[in-house]
Amino acid sequence: MNWLKPLIPDVMLAFKLAYKNLMGAGLRTWLNVGVLSFAFVVIIFYNGMIDGWNRQARRDTREWQVGAGQLWHPEYDRYDPYTYEDAHAAMNADIQKLVQKDMLVPVLVEQATMYPQGRMQSAVLKGIRADQKILKLPTASLNETDNAAIIGKRMAESARVEEGETLLVRWRDRNGTFDARELYIAKVFDTNVPSVDNGQLWLSLDLLQEMTGKANEATYLVASENYDQKDTGVWEFKDLDFLLADLDAIIQSKKGGGMVGYFLLLIIALLAIFDTQVLSIFRRQKEIGTYIALGMTRLQVVKIFTVEGSAHSILAALLGAAYGIPLFLWLDTIGLSFSIADNTGITIAETIYPYYSLGLIISTILLVVISSTIVSYIPARKIAKMKPTDAIKGKLQ
């Protein structure tokens, strides 16, 4: 570490002179610092909001829909209703044991048509065990009465049905024969995950198996945290990376779009620092010549002006912390409300609580400090080409 000792006096001198010059510049310094601190706070706020949304959406999707992973029938495609007819298989003894241990929850999926108030509307019937404990779906309500079903709030609004009403549903059994039955809406649940709500009717697994003639069959199996196997027989295991890929793609696109906005803001702040440094070097040529005449090397003078420019970022971080920390703590308490959350079709809570990780804060500080240092160094390079005599006279090269 001995190689650091010669550098310490230069660094200390550079910071002392930078501080005096910045304070002497007065309003010009604080305008630059204010704009840079605003960019600093906006970057942390936006990324914190996106990270908060991502954490909430992933947690809700796992709790309501995907669990710790799923085992799919090879023919099953969640985006293609035409695959539902053939995407089912019998559960063997090993699967049944895992179901009894609450490590797996079987779900049977069937395409159907419902007739709310005489209207015709497509629907998906999903059978699930009423006593399951893996998903947050209120499946206990399926035991209230025969032909009971539960639906989400969005589905209830779309079909214009309420809790306690009946709904006529038509489907095809395994032989292709149409059948119909009135289902009793035992529960209308509220969830942030539209993929378990929109266009879906949840029934008891035994009831749907009896309706379709598919005894002991399922379309996919939801795994619990304790499930440690992968593919099992005909079933293909889908991990969370696969099941949450759509959500991850949305989050990345939102982050990419946000980068354009806050980088423009950051560039405006850096341009202000760049212009200030150019003007400072132009007006302070005699001072530069004096430094060199007193024995400083050109590299030392370049360091002084570079540190002076980069010190804007340090002051901006302190100023941003002064009003940003109370703002972030307040937002973490009340959250950010989105009244359009129910209509987006993606997993998003009505109130998002931002998440400000240590990595986000450190990376943002480094981004601002390094950017301002580079911007400060570019005009300061001109000092290395100055002749001391011309600089003292105030002549430009």
C-alpha positions in Angstrom: 0.0 0.0 0.0 3.1 2.3 0.0 2.2 3.4 -3.6 -0.8 5.2 -2.2 1.1 7.5 0.1 2.4 9.9 -2.6 -1.2 10.3 -4.0 -2.8 11.3 -0.7 -1.4 14.9 -0.6 -2.5 15.5 -4.2 -6.0 14.3 -3.6 -6.4 16.3 -0.4 -5.1 19.4 -2.1 -7.4 18.9 -5.0 -10.5 18.5 -2.8 -9.6 21.6 -0.8 -9.2 23.8 -3.8 -12.3 22.2 -5.4 -14.4 23.0 -2.4 -13.2 26.6 -2.2 -13.8 27.2 -5.9 -17.3 25.6 -5.9 -18.4 27.6 -2.8 -17.0 30.7 -4.5 -19.0 30.1 -7.6 -22.2 30.5 -5.5 -25.5 30.2 -7.4 -24.0 28.6 -10.5 -22.7 25.7 -8.4 -26.0 25.1 -6.7 -28.0 25.2 -9.9 -25.8 22.5 -11.4 -26.0 20.5 -8.2 -29.7 20.9 -8.0 -30.3 19.6 -11.5 -27.9 16.7 -11.0 -29.5 15.8 -7.7 -33.0 15.8 -9.3 -31.7 13.3 -11.9 -30.2 11.2 -9.1 -33.5 11.1 -7.3 -35.5 10.3 -10.4 -33.3 7.4 -11.4 -33.6 5.8 -7.9 -37.4 6.5 -7.7 -38.2 5.0 -11.1 -36.1 1.9 -10.7 -37.3 1.5 -7.1 -40.9 1.6 -8.4 -40.3 -0.9 -11.1 -38.4 -3.2 -8.6 -41.3 -2.9 -6.2 -43.8 -3.8 -8.9 -41.7 -6.7 -9.9 -41.4 -8.1 -6.4 -45.1 -7.7 -5.7 -46.1 -9.2 -9.1 -43.8 -12.2 -8.7 -45.0 -12.9 -5.2 -48.7 -12.6 -6.1 -48.3 -14.7 -9.2 -46.6 -17.5 -7.2 -49.2 -17.4 -4.4 -52.2 -17.3 -6.7 -51.2 -19.2 -9.8 -47.8 -20.9 -10.3 -46.7 -22.0 -6.9 -43.1 -23.1 -6.8 -43.4 -24.5 -10.4 -45.8 -26.6 -12.4 -45.9 -30.0 -14.1 -47.6 -29.8 -17.5 -49.1 -32.3 -19.8 -47.0 -32.2 -23.0 -50.0 -31.1 -25.1 -50.9 -28.2 -22.8 -50.5 -24.6 -24.0 -51.9 -22.0 -21.7 -52.3 -19.6 -24.6 -54.1 -22.0 -26.9 -57.6 -23.1 -25.8 -57.6 -25.7 -28.7 -55.0 -27.7 -26.8 -57.2 -28.2 -23.7 -59.2 -31.0 -25.2 -56.2 -33.4 -25.5 -54.1 -32.0 -22.7 -55.0 -34.3 -19.9 -53.7 -37.6 -18.4 -54.4 -39.9 -15.5 -52.5 -39.4 -12.3 -50.5 -42.5 -11.2 -50.0 -43.7 -7.7 -46.8 -41.7 -7.2 -48.6 -38.5 -8.2 -51.5 -39.3 -5.9 -49.2 -39.8 -3.0 -47.6 -36.3 -3.6 -51.1 -34.8 -3.9 -52.1 -36.4 -0.5 -48.9 -34.9 1.1 -49.9 -31.4 -0.3 -46.8 -31.3 -2.4 -48.8 -31.1 -5.7 -52.2 -29.7 -6.6 -53.8 -31.1 -9.8 -55.8 -28.8 -12.0 -58.1 -29.9 -14.9 -58.7 -27.4 -17.6 -61.7 -27.4 -20.0 -63.0 -25.0 -22.6 -66.7 -24.0 -22.1 -69.4 -21.5 -22.9 -71.4 -19.7 -20.3 -74.7 -17.9 -20.7 -75.0 -15.0 -18.2 -78.4 -13.4 -18.4 -79.1 -14.9 -21.8 -75.8 -13.7 -23.3 -73.2 -16.1 -24.7 -69.6 -15.8 -23.5 -66.5 -18.0 -23.7 -65.1 -19.3 -20.5 -62.5 -21.8 -19.1 -63.5 -24.3 -16.5 -60.7 -25.2 -14.0 -61.1 -28.0 -11.5 -59.0 -27.9 -8.4 -59.1 -29.7 -5.0 -61.3 -27.8 -2.5 -58.8 -28.7 0.3 -55.7 -27.6 -1.4 -53.2 -25.4 0.6 -50.7 -24.3 -2.0 -52.6 -21.5 -3.8 -54.4 -18.6 -2.2 -57.6 -19.3 -4.2 -60.5 -19.5 -1.7 -61.2 -23.1 -2.7 -62.8 -24.0 0.6 -66.0 -22.2 -0.7 -66.3 -25.1 -3.2 -67.6 -27.3 -0.4 -70.5 -25.0 0.4 -73.0 -26.7 -1.9 -73.3 -28.9 -5.0 -72.3 -27.4 -8.3 -70.4 -24.6 -6.5 -68.0 -22.4 -8.4 -65.7 -19.5 -7.5 -64.8 -16.6 -9.8 -62.7 -13.5 -9.7 -63.9 -9.9 -9.4 -63.1 -9.1 -13.0 -64.9 -12.2 -14.3 -67.9 -11.3 -12.1 -68.0 -7.8 -13.6 -67.6 -9.1 -17.1 -70.4 -11.7 -16.8 -72.5 -9.4 -14.6 -73.1 -12.0 -12.0 -72.9 -11.7 -8.2 -72.1 -14.0 -5.3 -75.0 -16.3 -4.6 -76.4 -16.3 -8.2 -76.4 -19.2 -10.6 -74.7 -19.3 -14.1 -75.6 -21.7 -16.9 -72.5 -23.3 -18.5 -72.1 -25.7 -21.5 -69.2 -27.9 -22.2 -68.1 -31.0 -24.1 -67.3 -34.2 -22.3 -64.4 -36.6 -23.3 -66.7 -38.2 -26.0 -67.4 -34.8 -27.7 -71.0 -34.7 -26.4 -72.4 -31.3 -25.3 -73.8 -31.0 -21.8 -74.9 -28.1 -19.6 -75.4 -27.3 -16.0 -76.2 -24.4 -13.7 -73.3 -23.5 -11.4 -73.8 -21.7 -8.1 -71.4 -18.8 -7.6 -70.2 -19.5 -4.0 -67.5 -16.9 -3.9 -66.2 -13.8 -5.8 -62.6 -13.3 -4.9 -60.3 -10.3 -5.5 -56.8 -10.9 -6.8 -54.0 -8.9 -8.5 -53.4 -11.8 -10.9 -55.7 -11.5 -13.9 -54.6 -14.9 -15.3 -56.6 -16.7 -12.6 -59.5 -14.4 -13.0 -60.3 -13.3 -16.5 -62.8 -15.7 -18.2 -62.3 -18.5 -15.7 -64.6 -20.5 -13.5 -63.0 -22.6 -10.7 -64.8 -25.8 -9.7 -64.1 -28.7 -7.5 -61.8 -31.1 -9.2 -64.1 -34.0 -8.5 -67.1 -32.1 -9.9 -65.3 -31.2 -13.2 -63.9 -34.7 -13.6 -67.4 -36.1 -13.2 -68.9 -33.5 -15.6 -66.3 -34.3 -18.4 -65.9 -38.0 -17.7 -62.2 -37.7 -17.0 -61.9 -39.4 -13.7 -58.6 -39.1 -11.9 -57.2 -36.9 -14.8 -55.6 -33.5 -14.7 -54.1 -31.0 -17.2 -51.3 -29.6 -15.0 -50.0 -29.9 -11.4 -49.0 -27.0 -9.2 -45.9 -27.7 -7.0 -45.3 -26.6 -3.5 -42.0 -25.4 -2.0 -41.4 -28.9 -0.7 -41.5 -30.5 -4.2 -38.0 -31.4 -5.1 -38.5 -33.6 -8.2 -38.6 -32.5 -11.9 -40.2 -34.4 -14.7 -42.5 -37.2 -13.5 -43.7 -39.7 -16.0 -45.7 -37.9 -18.7 -45.6 -34.6 -16.8 -43.0 -31.9 -17.8 -41.7 -29.6 -15.1 -41.9 -25.9 -15.8 -39.8 -23.8 -13.5 -40.4 -20.2 -12.4 -38.1 -18.7 -15.0 -40.4 -20.2 -17.7 -43.7 -19.5 -15.9 -42.8 -15.9 -15.1 -41.0 -15.1 -18.4 -43.9 -12.9 -19.7 -43.7 -10.8 -16.5 -40.0 -10.5 -16.7 -40.2 -9.3 -20.3 -42.7 -6.6 -19.3 -40.5 -5.5 -16.4 -37.4 -5.3 -18.6 -39.3 -3.3 -21.3 -40.5 -0.8 -18.7 -36.9 -0.4 -17.4 -35.6 0.1 -20.9 -38.2 2.7 -21.6 -37.5 4.5 -18.3 -33.7 4.6 -19.1 -34.4 6.8 -22.1 -36.1 9.4 -19.9 -33.7 9.6 -17.0 -30.6 9.4 -19.2 -31.9 12.5 -21.0 -32.3 14.2 -17.7 -28.8 13.1 -16.6 -27.3 14.3 -19.9 -28.9 17.8 -19.3 -27.2 18.0 -15.9 -23.9 16.8 -17.3 -24.0 19.3 -20.1 -24.4 22.0 -17.5 -21.3 20.8 -15.7 -19.4 20.5 -18.9 -20.3 24.1 -19.9 -19.3 25.3 -16.4 -15.9 23.6 -16.6 -15.2 25.0 -20.1 -16.1 28.5 -18.9 -14.1 28.0 -15.7 -11.0 27.0 -17.6 -11.4 29.9 -20.0 -11.8 32.5 -17.2 -9.1 31.1 -14.9 -6.1 30.7 -17.2 -4.0 33.1 -15.0 -4.8 30.9 -12.0 -3.8 27.8 -13.9 -0.5 29.5 -15.0 0.1 30.5 -11.4 -0.3 26.9 -10.2 2.2 25.6 -12.8 4.6 28.5 -12.1 4.5 27.6 -8.4 5.7 24.1 -9.2 2.6 22.0 -9.9 2.7 19.7 -12.8 0.1 20.0 -15.5 -1.3 16.6 -14.5 -1.8 17.9 -10.9 -3.7 20.9 -12.3 -5.8 18.7 -14.5 -6.7 16.6 -11.4 -7.8 19.8 -9.5 -10.2 20.8 -12.2 -11.4 17.2 -12.7 -12.1 16.8 -9.0 -13.8 20.2 -8.9 -16.2 19.1 -11.7 -16.8 15.6 -10.2 -17.4 17.2 -6.8 -20.8 18.4 -8.2 -21.9 14.8 -8.2 -20.9 14.4 -4.5 -22.8 17.5 -3.5 -25.7 16.3 -5.7 -25.8 13.0 -3.8 -25.8 14.8 -0.5 -28.5 17.2 -1.6 -30.6 14.4 -3.2 -30.3 12.4 0.1 -31.5 15.5 2.0 -34.9 15.6 0.2 -34.9 12.1 -1.4 -34.7 10.0 1.8 -37.8 11.6 3.4 -39.7 11.3 0.1 -38.8 7.6 -0.4 -39.7 6.8 3.2 -43.1 8.5 2.7 -43.7 6.6 -0.5 -42.7 3.4 1.2 -45.4 4.0 3.8 -48.4 5.1 1.5 -47.3 3.4 -1.7 -48.2 4.5 -5.2 -51.9 4.0 -6.3 -52.9 3.0 -9.8 -56.6 3.2 -10.4 -56.2 1.5 -13.8 -54.6 -1.7 -12.4 -57.8 -3.8 -12.9 -57.9 -3.0 -16.6 -54.3 -3.6 -17.6 -54.5 -7.4 -18.0 -51.1 -7.8 -16.3 -50.2 -8.6 -12.7 -50.1 -5.3 -10.9 -51.4 -4.3 -7.5 -53.6 -1.2 -7.0 -51.0 0.1 -4.7 -47.3 -0.5 -5.4 -44.7 -0.1 -2.7 -41.3 0.9 -4.2 -38.2 -1.2 -3.3 -34.9 0.6 -3.0 -32.1 -1.9 -2.8 -28.6 -1.1 -1.7 -27.3 -2.3 -5.1 -29.7 0.2 -6.8 -28.5 3.1 -4.7 -24.8 2.3 -5.0 -25.0 1.7 -8.8 -26.8 5.0 -9.2 -24.2 6.9 -7.2 -21.4 5.3 -9.2 -23.2 6.2 -12.5 -23.6 9.8 -11.6 -20.1 10.2 -10.1 -18.3 8.5 -13.0 -20.3 10.4 -15.6 -19.6 13.7 -14.0 -15.9 12.9 -13.6 -15.6 12.0 -17.3 -17.5 15.1 -18.3 -15.2 17.2 -16.1 -12.0 15.6 -17.4 -12.7 16.3 -21.1 -12.4 20.1 -21.0 -9.6 19.8 -18.3 -7.3 18.0 -20.7 -6.7 21.4 -22.5 -4.7 22.5 -19.4 -2.0 19.9 -20.3 -1.3 21.8 -23.5 -1.0 25.3 -22.0 2.3 27.1 -21.7 2.7 28.6 -18.2 3.8 32.0 -19.6 0.8 32.2 -21.9 -1.6 31.1 -19.2 -0.3 33.8 -16.8 -0.9 36.4 -19.5 -4.4 35.0 -20.1 -3.7 34.1 -23.7 -5.6 31.3 -25.4 -3.8 28.6 -27.4 
